[in-house]
């Protein structure tokens, strides 16, 4: 399991907020959706599950990776 921070770069409707801090089981892979969980937006929920559309490209960047999906771009920082 990886501790991560996912941030919007372009569009990014999947995360609903500018940044999500949480965990993922697998790092982004081209051809699959990226999935992670974090603290819920609704405090009555047990977890916040985030799923992007299909990953088109993963580009290493300084201390992070850039994830390009069908409609959005995200920055993923792996702690």
C-alpha distances in whole Angstrom, upper triangle without the diagonal:
4,7,10,13,15,19,22,24,26,26,23,24,21,19,23,23,23,19,16,13,10,7,6,5,7,9,13,15,19,20,18,17,14,12,10,11,13,16,18,22,24,23,25,21,18,16,16,15,15,16,18,21,21,19,23,22,19,21,19,21,21,18,16,17,19,18,22,22,25,26,24,23,19,18,14,14,11,11
4,6,10,12,16,19,21,23,24,21,22,19,18,21,20,20,16,14,11,8,5,5,6,7,8,11,14,18,20,17,16,13,12,9,11,12,15,18,21,23,23,25,22,19,16,16,15,15,16,17,20,20,18,21,20,17,18,16,17,18,14,13,14,16,16,20,20,24,25,22,20,17,15,11,10,7,7
4,7,10,14,17,19,22,23,20,21,19,16,19,18,17,14,11,8,6,5,7,9,11,10,13,17,20,22,19,18,14,12,10,10,10,13,16,18,21,21,23,20,18,15,15,14,14,16,17,21,21,19,22,21,18,19,17,17,17,13,12,14,16,16,20,21,24,24,22,19,16,14,10,9,6,5
4,6,10,13,16,18,19,16,18,16,13,17,15,14,10,8,6,6,5,7,10,11,9,11,15,18,20,18,16,12,11,8,10,9,12,15,17,20,21,23,20,19,15,14,13,12,14,15,18,19,17,20,18,15,16,15,15,15,11,10,11,13,13,17,18,21,21,18,16,12,10,7,5,5,6
4,7,10,13,16,17,14,16,14,11,14,12,10,7,6,4,6,8,10,13,14,12,13,17,19,21,19,16,13,12,10,10,9,12,14,15,19,20,22,20,19,16,13,13,12,14,14,17,19,17,19,18,15,16,15,14,14,11,9,11,12,12,16,17,20,19,16,14,10,8,6,5,7,8
4,7,10,12,13,10,12,11,8,11,10,8,6,5,6,8,10,10,14,14,12,11,15,17,19,17,14,10,10,9,10,10,13,14,15,19,20,22,20,19,16,13,12,10,11,11,14,16,14,16,15,13,14,14,14,15,13,10,10,10,10,12,13,17,16,12,10,7,6,5,7,9,11
4,6,9,10,8,11,11,8,10,8,6,4,6,9,11,13,14,18,17,15,14,17,18,20,19,16,13,13,12,14,13,15,16,16,19,21,24,22,22,18,15,15,12,13,12,15,17,15,17,16,14,15,15,14,14,13,11,11,10,10,12,13,16,15,11,9,6,5,7,8,12,14
4,6,7,5,8,9,8,9,8,6,7,9,12,15,16,17,20,19,17,15,18,18,20,18,16,14,15,14,16,15,17,18,17,20,22,25,23,23,20,16,16,13,13,11,14,16,14,16,15,14,15,16,15,16,16,13,12,10,10,11,12,14,12,8,7,5,7,9,12,15,17
4,7,7,11,12,11,13,12,9,10,13,15,18,19,19,22,21,18,16,18,18,20,19,17,15,17,17,19,19,21,21,20,24,26,29,27,27,24,20,19,16,16,13,15,16,14,15,14,13,13,14,13,15,15,13,12,9,9,9,11,13,11,8,5,5,7,10,13,16,19
4,6,9,11,12,12,12,10,12,15,18,20,21,21,24,22,20,17,19,18,19,19,17,16,18,19,20,21,22,22,21,24,27,30,27,28,25,21,20,16,16,13,13,15,14,14,14,15,15,17,16,18,19,16,14,11,10,9,10,11,8,5,5,7,10,13,16,19,22
4,6,9,10,10,11,10,12,14,18,20,21,21,24,23,21,18,20,19,19,19,16,16,17,18,19,20,21,21,19,22,25,27,25,26,23,19,18,15,14,11,12,14,14,15,16,17,18,20,19,21,22,18,17,13,12,11,10,11,7,5,7,9,12,15,18,21,24
4,5,6,7,9,8,10,11,15,16,18,17,20,19,18,15,17,17,18,16,13,12,13,14,16,16,18,17,16,19,22,24,22,23,19,16,14,11,11,8,10,13,12,14,15,15,17,19,18,20,20,17,15,12,11,10,9,10,8,5,7,7,10,12,16,18,21
4,6,5,8,9,11,12,16,17,19,18,21,21,20,17,19,19,19,17,14,14,14,15,15,16,17,16,14,17,20,22,20,21,18,14,13,10,10,9,10,14,14,16,18,18,20,22,22,24,24,20,19,16,14,13,11,12,9,8,10,10,14,15,18,21,23
4,6,9,10,11,10,14,14,16,15,18,18,17,15,17,17,17,15,11,10,10,11,12,13,15,14,13,16,19,20,18,18,15,11,10,7,6,6,8,12,13,15,17,17,19,21,21,23,22,19,17,15,13,13,11,12,10,9,11,10,13,14,17,19,21
4,5,7,7,7,10,12,14,14,17,17,16,15,18,19,19,17,13,11,11,10,10,10,12,11,10,14,16,18,16,17,13,9,9,6,8,8,11,14,15,17,18,18,20,21,21,22,21,18,17,15,13,14,13,15,13,11,11,10,12,12,15,17,19
4,7,8,9,13,14,17,18,21,21,20,19,22,22,22,20,16,15,14,14,13,12,13,11,9,12,15,17,16,17,15,11,11,9,11,11,14,17,18,20,21,21,23,24,23,25,23,20,20,18,16,17,16,17,14,12,13,12,15,15,18,20,22
4,6,7,11,13,16,18,21,22,20,20,23,24,24,22,18,16,16,14,14,12,12,11,9,13,15,18,17,18,15,12,13,11,13,13,16,19,19,22,22,21,22,23,22,23,21,19,19,17,17,17,17,19,16,14,14,12,13,14,16,18,20
4,7,10,14,16,18,21,22,20,19,22,23,24,22,19,17,16,15,15,13,14,14,12,16,18,21,20,21,18,14,15,13,15,14,17,20,19,21,21,20,20,20,19,20,19,16,16,15,15,16,16,18,16,13,12,10,11,12,14,17,18
4,7,10,13,15,18,19,17,17,20,22,23,21,18,15,14,12,12,10,11,13,12,16,17,20,18,19,16,13,13,11,14,14,17,19,18,21,20,18,19,19,17,18,16,14,15,14,14,16,17,19,17,14,13,10,9,10,11,13,15
4,6,10,11,15,16,15,15,19,21,22,19,16,13,12,9,9,7,8,10,10,14,15,18,16,15,12,9,10,9,12,12,16,18,18,21,20,18,19,19,18,19,17,14,15,15,14,17,17,20,18,15,14,11,11,10,11,12,13
4,7,10,14,15,14,16,19,22,23,21,18,14,12,9,8,6,8,10,12,15,15,18,16,15,12,10,11,11,14,15,19,20,19,22,21,19,20,19,18,18,16,14,15,16,16,19,19,22,21,18,17,13,12,10,9,10,10
4,7,11,13,13,14,18,21,22,19,16,13,11,7,6,4,7,10,12,15,15,18,15,13,10,9,10,10,13,15,18,20,19,22,22,19,21,20,20,20,17,15,16,17,16,19,20,23,22,19,18,15,14,11,11,10,10
4,7,9,10,12,16,19,20,17,15,11,9,6,6,6,10,13,15,18,18,20,17,14,11,11,10,10,12,14,18,19,18,21,21,18,20,19,19,20,17,15,15,17,16,19,19,22,23,20,19,15,14,11,11,9,10
4,6,7,9,12,16,17,14,12,9,6,4,6,9,13,15,17,20,20,22,18,16,13,12,10,10,11,13,16,16,15,18,18,16,18,17,19,20,17,14,14,16,14,17,17,20,21,19,18,15,14,11,11,10,11
4,7,10,12,15,16,13,12,10,8,7,9,12,16,18,21,23,23,24,20,18,15,14,12,12,12,14,17,17,16,19,19,17,19,19,21,22,19,17,16,18,16,19,19,22,23,21,20,18,17,14,14,12,13
4,7,8,12,13,11,10,8,8,8,11,14,18,20,23,25,26,27,23,21,18,17,14,13,12,13,15,14,13,16,16,13,16,16,18,20,17,15,14,15,14,16,16,19,21,19,18,16,15,12,13,11,14
4,6,10,12,10,10,7,9,9,13,15,19,21,23,26,27,28,25,23,19,18,15,13,12,12,14,13,11,14,13,10,12,12,14,16,14,11,10,12,10,13,14,17,19,17,15,13,12,9,11,9,12
4,7,9,8,7,5,8,10,14,16,20,21,23,26,27,29,25,24,20,18,15,13,11,10,11,10,7,10,9,7,10,11,14,16,15,12,9,10,7,10,10,14,16,14,12,11,11,9,12,11,15
4,6,6,8,7,10,13,17,20,23,25,26,29,31,32,28,27,23,21,18,15,13,12,12,9,7,9,8,7,11,12,16,19,18,14,11,12,9,11,11,13,16,15,14,13,14,13,15,14,18
4,6,8,9,13,16,19,22,26,27,28,31,33,34,30,29,25,23,20,17,14,12,11,7,5,5,6,7,10,13,16,20,19,16,13,12,9,9,9,11,14,14,13,14,15,14,17,17,21
4,7,10,13,16,20,23,26,27,28,30,33,33,30,29,25,23,19,17,13,11,9,6,5,6,9,10,14,17,20,23,23,19,16,15,12,11,9,10,14,14,15,16,17,17,20,20,24
4,6,9,13,16,20,23,23,25,27,29,30,26,25,22,19,16,13,10,9,8,5,6,8,10,11,15,17,20,23,22,19,16,15,11,11,9,11,14,14,15,15,17,16,19,18,22
4,6,10,13,16,20,20,21,23,26,26,23,22,18,16,12,10,6,5,5,4,6,9,11,12,15,18,20,23,22,18,15,14,10,11,8,10,12,12,13,13,15,14,17,17,20
4,7,11,13,17,18,19,22,24,25,21,20,16,14,11,8,6,5,7,7,7,11,11,11,14,15,17,20,18,15,12,12,9,10,9,12,13,12,12,11,12,10,13,14,17
4,7,10,14,15,16,19,20,21,18,16,13,11,7,6,5,7,9,10,11,14,15,14,17,18,20,22,20,16,15,15,12,14,12,15,16,14,14,12,14,12,14,14,16
4,7,11,12,14,17,18,19,16,14,10,8,6,5,7,9,13,14,14,17,18,16,18,19,20,21,19,16,15,15,13,16,15,18,18,16,16,13,13,11,12,12,14
4,7,9,11,13,14,15,12,10,7,5,4,6,9,12,15,17,17,21,21,20,22,22,22,23,21,18,18,18,17,19,18,21,21,18,18,15,16,13,14,14,15
4,6,9,11,12,14,11,10,6,5,7,8,11,14,18,20,20,23,23,21,23,23,23,23,20,18,19,19,18,21,20,23,22,20,19,16,16,14,14,14,14
4,7,9,8,11,9,8,6,6,9,11,14,17,21,23,23,27,27,25,26,26,26,26,23,21,22,22,21,24,23,25,24,22,22,19,18,17,17,17,17
4,5,6,8,6,7,5,4,8,10,14,17,20,23,23,27,28,26,28,28,28,28,26,24,24,24,22,24,23,25,24,22,22,19,20,19,19,20,20
4,6,9,8,10,9,7,10,11,15,17,20,23,24,27,28,27,29,29,28,29,27,24,25,24,23,24,23,25,23,21,21,19,20,19,20,22,22
4,5,6,9,9,8,12,14,17,20,23,26,27,30,31,30,32,32,32,33,30,28,28,28,26,27,26,27,26,24,25,23,24,23,24,25,25
4,5,8,9,10,14,16,20,22,25,29,29,33,33,32,34,34,33,34,31,29,30,29,28,30,29,30,29,27,27,25,25,24,25,25,25
4,7,9,11,14,17,20,23,26,29,31,34,35,34,36,36,36,36,34,32,32,32,30,32,30,31,30,29,30,27,28,27,27,28,27
4,6,8,11,14,17,20,23,26,27,31,32,31,33,33,33,34,31,29,29,29,27,29,27,29,28,26,27,25,26,24,25,25,25
4,7,10,13,16,20,23,25,27,30,31,30,32,32,32,33,30,28,28,28,27,28,27,29,28,27,27,24,25,23,24,23,23
4,6,10,13,16,20,22,23,27,27,26,28,28,29,29,27,24,24,25,23,25,23,25,25,23,23,21,21,19,20,20,20
4,6,10,13,16,19,20,24,24,23,26,26,26,27,25,22,22,22,20,21,20,22,21,19,20,17,18,17,18,18,19
4,7,10,13,16,17,21,22,21,23,24,25,26,24,21,20,20,17,19,17,19,19,17,18,16,17,16,17,17,19
4,7,10,13,14,17,18,18,20,21,22,24,22,18,17,16,14,15,14,16,15,14,14,12,14,13,15,16,18
4,7,9,10,14,16,16,19,20,21,24,22,19,17,16,12,13,11,13,13,12,13,12,14,13,16,17,19
4,6,8,11,13,13,16,18,19,22,21,17,15,13,10,10,7,9,9,9,10,9,12,12,16,17,20
4,6,9,12,13,16,19,21,24,23,19,16,14,11,9,6,6,8,8,10,11,15,15,19,20,23
4,6,9,11,15,18,20,23,23,19,16,14,10,9,6,6,9,10,11,12,15,15,19,20,23
4,6,7,11,14,16,20,19,16,12,10,7,6,4,7,10,9,9,10,13,13,16,17,21
4,7,10,14,16,20,20,17,13,11,8,6,5,6,10,10,10,12,14,15,18,19,23
4,6,10,13,16,17,14,10,8,6,5,7,9,12,11,9,11,12,13,16,17,21
4,7,10,13,14,10,7,6,5,6,9,12,14,12,10,10,10,10,13,13,17
4,6,10,11,9,5,5,7,8,12,15,16,14,11,10,10,10,12,13,17
4,7,8,6,4,6,9,11,15,18,19,17,13,12,10,10,10,11,14
4,6,5,5,7,10,13,16,20,20,17,13,12,9,9,9,11,14
4,6,8,10,13,16,20,23,23,20,16,14,10,11,9,11,13
4,7,10,13,17,20,23,23,20,16,14,10,9,7,8,9
4,7,10,13,16,20,20,16,13,10,7,5,4,6,9
4,6,10,13,16,17,14,10,8,6,5,7,8,12
4,6,10,13,14,11,7,6,5,6,9,11,15
4,6,10,11,8,6,5,6,7,11,13,16
4,7,8,6,4,7,9,11,14,16,20
4,6,5,6,8,11,13,16,18,22
4,6,9,11,15,16,20,22,26
4,7,10,14,16,20,22,26
4,7,10,13,16,19,22
4,7,10,13,16,20
4,6,10,13,16
4,7,10,13
4,6,10
4,6
4
